[in-house]
């Protein structure tokens, strides 16, 4: 590690790789650290003068070069939950002078297209002050308007080092990370990009989603291999009959993993599966292996505490003191159990449940491939009303409702239950409340 002290705070290296160690695998083969540093220097010299950019590069290697080049120039990378024209327009208004870096279709704001061939440049040492703002992440917007969360480079480094130590990735240095998650999200950024940078791992430039694509990318990646994914993707991967390559490790996050799915994933990939718990505000703060334990174990650099406003996390891996959205039950100095988010709780006619529990019962019905409950509340309603969406080819709404009657109190039966071909999940598998309400409004129950 090549850290030093300088005016403005401690410096942290972007990479811990030696010059010949591999940083990424792309269509053209392996890319060593020396070339990465040259590419970063070349792109940094081409970036316009600005305080903020949106890195829209779909290719992970180009994204990494763009992210590191922005750090080198002291520019902050904005990472919205989506990059729709409306969102980009709002960002341009909130961040004057904003531009985009893209390797695809040109967005409707000032932009720089990633060059097909970067010019030759001298290899540059990538030492960044820890206090330097690195990214502005945005919450998913699943319960309202996305909120900006600024993270410094030092916090991202500490988070990656702490997570790597807990996961034991030092034992697979030189291995390759494949991710089904977007690198513009906090989970993908921390568990794919910065985890690899700080622990001598390579990153696959591909971002596969479907089982056949994941299989192909994993087969092309050198061993040992680590797959970073989500419960939604794991459900599809374990349902696919084709044999998957063996892994050194599986990582999952963004939603609690049912034990049965965790077991299926470990069997499918012949590897241990570890869950990461966190949120955009606090970052990654705890892990567990769901096939062996139900409690979460905080990272060594993280402490949790509660006040009248809820739960909070702090420590070297957290930016300041950050809110934790879930209800937590401490079971030890660094261990806890996870409860429901306050927005997840359901209280109808004095009876209590949670959206998570209701979803579990819906997904446990044979033939239901995907589904979710949602609570609709408004001024025109005397009491809250539950609705549900389900993907269940071959089943009728009446059949699903009958199965739910055998599992749930009648107070929690959805009115209506709407059958759809697919749920409007984003690339992290999350559902936005506005999208779900729109679906239930325009689709008549079957």
C-alpha positions in Angstrom: 0.0 0.0 0.0 1.4 3.3 -1.1 -0.2 5.8 1.3 1.4 9.0 2.4 0.5 12.2 4.3 0.2 15.4 2.4 -1.4 18.8 2.8 -5.2 18.3 2.7 -5.1 14.9 4.2 -3.8 11.4 3.7 -3.4 10.1 0.1 -4.9 6.7 -0.9 -4.0 4.9 -4.1 -6.7 4.0 -6.6 -5.0 0.6 -7.3 -3.1 -1.8 -5.1 -2.0 -3.8 -8.2 1.6 -4.2 -9.3 2.3 -3.0 -12.9 1.7 -6.5 -14.4 -1.2 -7.5 -12.3 -4.5 -7.6 -14.2 -7.1 -4.9 -13.6 -9.8 -6.0 -16.1 -10.8 -8.5 -18.7 -12.5 -7.2 -21.8 -13.2 -8.3 -25.4 -9.5 -7.7 -26.2 -8.2 -9.8 -23.3 -6.5 -8.9 -20.1 -5.6 -5.4 -19.1 -2.6 -4.9 -16.7 -2.4 -2.1 -14.2 0.3 -0.3 -16.1 -2.0 0.1 -19.1 -4.9 1.2 -16.8 -2.8 3.9 -15.3 -1.7 5.1 -18.8 -5.4 5.1 -20.0 -6.5 7.1 -16.9 -3.8 9.7 -17.5 -4.8 10.0 -21.2 -8.5 10.4 -20.5 -7.9 12.8 -17.6 -6.1 15.1 -20.0 -9.2 15.1 -22.2 -11.8 15.8 -19.6 -13.4 19.3 -19.8 -13.1 21.8 -16.9 -16.0 21.0 -14.6 -16.9 20.1 -11.1 -19.3 17.3 -11.8 -19.8 14.6 -14.4 -22.2 11.7 -15.0 -20.3 8.5 -16.0 -22.7 6.7 -18.3 -20.2 4.2 -19.6 -21.8 0.7 -19.9 -18.4 -1.1 -20.4 -17.0 -1.6 -16.9 -13.4 -1.0 -18.0 -14.3 2.3 -19.6 -16.4 3.2 -16.5 -13.3 2.5 -14.3 -11.0 4.6 -16.4 -13.6 7.4 -16.4 -14.1 7.2 -12.6 -10.3 7.2 -11.9 -9.7 10.0 -14.4 -12.4 12.2 -12.7 -10.7 11.5 -9.3 -7.4 12.5 -10.8 -8.9 15.8 -12.0 -10.8 16.5 -8.8 -14.2 16.0 -10.4 -17.1 14.4 -8.6 -19.0 11.6 -10.3 -22.8 11.7 -10.0 -24.4 8.3 -10.0 -28.2 8.5 -10.3 -30.4 5.5 -9.8 -31.4 5.7 -13.5 -30.2 7.8 -16.4 -33.5 8.7 -18.1 -33.7 12.0 -20.0 -35.9 13.5 -17.3 -33.4 12.6 -14.5 -30.4 13.9 -16.5 -32.3 17.1 -17.1 -33.0 17.5 -13.4 -29.3 16.8 -12.5 -28.2 19.4 -15.1 -30.3 22.0 -13.3 -29.1 21.0 -9.8 -25.4 20.8 -10.8 -24.5 23.7 -13.1 -21.7 22.8 -15.6 -22.5 19.1 -15.4 -21.3 17.0 -18.4 -21.6 13.3 -19.2 -19.0 10.7 -20.1 -20.5 8.1 -22.4 -19.6 5.1 -24.6 -23.1 4.8 -26.1 -25.9 7.0 -27.3 -25.3 10.7 -26.7 -27.4 12.2 -23.9 -29.2 15.5 -24.1 -26.5 17.4 -22.1 -22.9 18.4 -22.7 -20.9 15.2 -23.1 -17.6 13.6 -24.0 -17.7 10.3 -25.9 -15.2 7.8 -24.6 -12.5 7.6 -27.4 -12.3 4.4 -29.4 -8.6 4.5 -29.0 -7.0 6.5 -26.2 -3.7 8.3 -27.1 -0.5 7.1 -25.5 0.3 8.6 -22.2 2.9 8.2 -19.4 1.9 5.9 -16.6 0.7 8.1 -13.7 0.6 7.4 -10.0 -3.0 7.6 -8.9 -2.8 9.0 -5.4 -6.0 10.8 -4.3 -6.6 12.8 -1.1 -8.9 10.9 1.3 -10.9 14.0 2.0 -11.7 14.6 -1.7 -15.3 14.2 -2.6 -15.5 11.3 -5.0 -19.1 10.5 -5.8 -22.6 11.6 -5.2 -24.8 8.5 -5.0 -28.6 8.6 -5.1 -31.0 6.5 -3.1 -33.2 4.2 -5.2 -36.4 6.3 -4.9 -38.4 3.2 -4.0 -40.2 5.2 -1.3 -40.0 8.7 -2.7 -37.7 11.1 -4.6 -34.0 9.9 -4.8 -31.8 11.7 -2.3 -28.1 12.6 -3.0 -25.4 11.1 -0.8 -21.9 12.4 -1.1 -19.0 10.0 -0.4 -15.3 11.0 0.0 -12.6 8.9 -1.6 -11.2 8.0 1.8 -14.5 6.5 3.0 -14.8 4.5 -0.2 -11.3 3.1 0.4 -11.9 2.2 4.0 -15.2 0.6 3.0 -13.5 -1.6 0.4 -10.6 -2.6 2.6 -12.9 -3.4 5.5 -15.3 -5.4 3.4 -12.4 -7.3 1.7 -10.9 -8.2 5.1 -14.2 -9.6 6.3 -14.9 -11.5 3.1 -11.4 -12.9 2.9 -10.8 -11.8 -0.7 -7.0 -11.6 0.1 -7.0 -15.4 -0.5 -8.2 -14.9 -4.1 -5.9 -12.0 -5.1 -5.5 -12.1 -8.8 -9.0 -13.5 -9.3 -11.8 -12.0 -11.3 -15.0 -10.3 -10.2 -18.1 -10.7 -12.4 -21.1 -8.5 -11.5 -24.7 -8.6 -12.6 -25.3 -5.3 -10.7 -24.8 -1.8 -12.2 -21.5 -0.1 -11.4 -23.4 3.3 -11.1 -25.0 2.0 -7.9 -23.4 2.0 -4.4 -23.5 -1.8 -4.2 -21.9 -2.3 -7.7 -19.4 0.5 -7.1 -18.3 -0.8 -3.7 -18.5 -4.6 -4.2 -17.2 -4.7 -7.8 -15.1 -1.7 -8.6 -13.4 -0.4 -5.4 -13.3 -3.9 -3.9 -11.2 -5.0 -6.9 -9.0 -1.9 -6.8 -8.1 -2.2 -3.2 -7.5 -6.0 -3.1 -5.6 -6.8 -6.3 -8.6 -8.3 -8.2 -9.6 -8.0 -11.8 -13.0 -6.9 -13.1 -14.9 -8.4 -16.0 -15.8 -5.5 -18.4 -19.1 -7.3 -19.1 -22.3 -6.7 -17.2 -24.4 -9.9 -17.8 -28.0 -10.2 -16.6 -29.6 -13.4 -18.1 -28.5 -16.9 -17.0 -26.9 -17.8 -20.4 -25.0 -14.5 -20.5 -23.8 -15.0 -16.9 -22.6 -18.5 -17.6 -20.7 -17.4 -20.7 -19.0 -14.5 -18.9 -18.0 -16.7 -15.9 -16.6 -19.3 -18.2 -14.4 -16.7 -19.9 -13.2 -15.3 -16.6 -10.0 -16.7 -15.1 -10.2 -18.5 -11.7 -10.7 -17.9 -8.9 -14.1 -16.2 -9.7 -16.4 -14.1 -7.5 -19.9 -13.3 -8.6 -21.6 -10.1 -7.3 -25.4 -10.3 -7.7 -28.8 -9.9 -6.1 -31.7 -12.2 -4.9 -33.7 -11.4 -8.1 -30.8 -12.5 -10.3 -30.1 -15.6 -8.1 -33.7 -16.7 -8.4 -33.3 -16.8 -12.2 -29.8 -18.3 -12.1 -30.8 -21.2 -9.9 -33.9 -21.9 -11.9 -31.9 -22.3 -15.1 -31.2 -26.0 -15.8 -27.7 -25.3 -17.3 -24.7 -26.0 -15.2 -22.9 -22.9 -13.9 -19.1 -22.7 -13.5 -17.8 -23.2 -9.9 -17.0 -20.0 -8.0 -14.7 -19.1 -5.1 -17.4 -16.9 -3.6 -20.9 -15.5 -4.2 -22.0 -12.0 -2.9 -25.6 -10.9 -2.7 -27.2 -7.7 -1.5 -30.1 -5.2 -2.0 -32.7 -7.5 -0.2 -32.7 -10.3 2.4 -32.1 -13.7 0.9 -34.5 -16.5 1.7 -32.6 -19.5 3.2 -33.9 -21.9 0.5 -32.6 -19.6 -2.3 -29.2 -19.3 -0.5 -29.0 -23.1 -0.3 -29.8 -23.4 -4.0 -27.3 -20.8 -4.9 -24.5 -22.5 -3.0 -25.4 -25.8 -4.6 -25.5 -24.3 -8.1 -22.2 -22.5 -7.9 -20.4 -24.9 -5.5 -19.3 -21.9 -3.4 -20.1 -20.1 -0.1 -22.7 -17.3 -0.4 -22.2 -14.2 1.7 -24.8 -11.4 2.1 -23.8 -7.8 2.5 -26.1 -5.5 4.4 -26.1 -1.8 3.8 -27.8 1.2 2.2 -26.8 4.1 0.0 -26.5 6.5 3.0 -24.3 4.3 5.1 -22.7 2.0 2.5 -21.9 -1.6 3.3 -21.8 -2.2 7.0 -22.3 -5.9 7.8 -22.3 -9.5 6.4 -23.7 -12.9 7.1 -23.7 -16.4 5.5 -27.5 -17.1 5.4 -27.1 -20.9 5.1 -25.3 -20.9 8.5 -26.5 -17.9 10.5 -29.4 -15.5 10.8 -27.6 -12.7 12.6 -25.6 -10.0 10.8 -22.0 -9.2 11.9 -20.9 -5.5 11.6 -17.7 -4.7 9.9 -14.9 -3.9 12.4 -14.8 -0.3 11.4 -18.6 0.2 11.9 -20.6 1.0 15.1 -24.4 1.2 15.4 -26.4 3.2 17.8 -30.0 4.4 18.2 -31.7 7.6 19.3 -35.2 9.0 19.1 -34.9 9.4 15.3 -33.9 5.8 14.6 -30.7 3.8 14.0 -27.4 5.3 12.9 -24.0 3.9 11.6 -20.6 5.5 12.0 -17.0 4.6 11.7 -14.1 4.9 9.2 -16.1 3.1 6.5 -19.1 5.4 6.9 -19.4 9.1 5.8 -20.0 10.9 9.1 -23.0 9.5 11.0 -25.4 7.9 8.5 -29.0 6.8 9.0 -29.9 3.1 8.7 -33.4 2.6 7.4 -34.3 -0.7 9.0 -35.3 -1.6 12.5 -32.4 -3.4 14.2 -32.2 -5.7 17.3 -28.7 -5.9 18.7 -27.7 -9.4 19.7 -24.2 -8.6 20.7 -21.5 -6.0 20.6 -21.2 -6.2 16.8 -24.1 -8.5 15.9 -27.7 -7.7 15.1 -30.9 -9.1 13.7 -32.8 -7.2 11.0 -36.4 -6.1 11.5 -38.7 -4.4 9.1 -38.4 -0.9 7.7 -41.1 1.4 9.2 -42.5 1.9 5.6 -42.7 -1.9 5.3 -45.0 -2.4 8.3 -48.7 -3.1 7.7 -51.4 -2.4 10.3 -55.0 -3.2 9.2 -57.9 -3.4 11.6 -55.5 -3.7 14.5 -53.7 -6.6 12.9 -50.0 -6.3 12.1 -47.8 -7.8 9.4 -45.1 -6.6 7.0 -44.7 -6.4 3.3 -41.7 -8.6 3.4 -43.7 -11.4 5.2 -46.6 -11.0 2.8 -44.2 -11.2 -0.2 -42.7 -14.3 1.2 -46.1 -16.0 1.4 -46.9 -14.9 -2.2 -43.6 -16.2 -3.6 -44.0 -19.5 -1.8 -47.1 -20.4 -3.8 -46.2 -23.0 -6.5 -46.3 -21.4 -9.9 -45.7 -17.8 -8.8 -42.5 -16.7 -10.4 -42.4 -13.2 -9.0 -44.7 -10.9 -7.1 -45.1 -8.1 -4.6 -47.6 -6.5 -2.2 -47.9 -2.8 -1.8 -49.9 -0.6 0.5 -52.0 2.1 -1.0 -52.9 5.0 1.2 -54.6 8.3 0.4 -57.0 10.9 1.6 -60.0 9.2 -0.1 -59.5 6.0 1.8 -60.7 5.5 5.3 -58.3 2.6 5.8 -55.1 1.5 4.0 -55.6 -1.0 1.3 -53.3 -3.8 0.2 -52.7 -4.5 -3.5 -50.6 -7.1 -5.1 -48.9 -7.9 -8.4 -48.0 -11.4 -9.5 -46.2 -13.1 -12.3 -47.7 -16.6 -12.5 -48.0 -18.2 -16.0 -50.8 -20.8 -15.9 -52.5 -19.6 -12.7 -55.5 -17.3 -12.3 -55.9 -14.6 -9.8 -58.6 -16.6 -8.1 -56.3 -19.6 -7.6 -53.6 -17.4 -6.1 -56.0 -15.7 -3.8 -57.3 -19.1 -2.6 -53.7 -20.1 -1.8 -53.2 -16.9 0.1 -56.3 -17.5 2.1 -54.7 -20.6 3.4 -51.6 -18.7 4.4 -52.8 -15.2 5.5 -55.4 -13.6 7.7 -58.2 -12.3 5.4 -57.3 -8.7 6.5 -54.1 -9.0 4.4 -55.6 -10.4 1.2 -54.9 -8.0 -1.7 -57.7 -6.1 -3.3 -57.0 -6.4 -6.1 -54.5 -9.0 -7.1 -53.3 -8.2 -10.6 -51.5 -10.6 -12.9 -48.7 -9.2 -15.1 -46.2 -10.6 -17.5 -43.3 -9.1 -15.5 -42.7 -6.6 -12.7 -41.0 -3.3 -13.6 -37.8 -4.0 -11.7 -34.7 -1.9 -12.2 -31.3 -3.4 -12.8 -30.9 -4.0 -9.1 -34.2 -5.9 -8.9 -35.9 -3.1 -7.0 -39.4 -1.8 -7.6 -40.4 1.8 -7.6 -43.7 2.5 -5.8 -44.9 4.9 -8.6 -44.4 2.2 -11.2 -46.3 -0.4 -9.2 -49.2 1.9 -8.5 -49.4 2.7 -12.2 -49.6 -1.0 -13.1 -52.3 -1.7 -10.6 -54.3 1.3 -11.8 -54.3 0.4 -15.5 -54.5 -3.4 -15.3 -57.9 -4.9 -14.3 -57.7 -7.9 -12.0 -58.1 -11.3 -13.8 
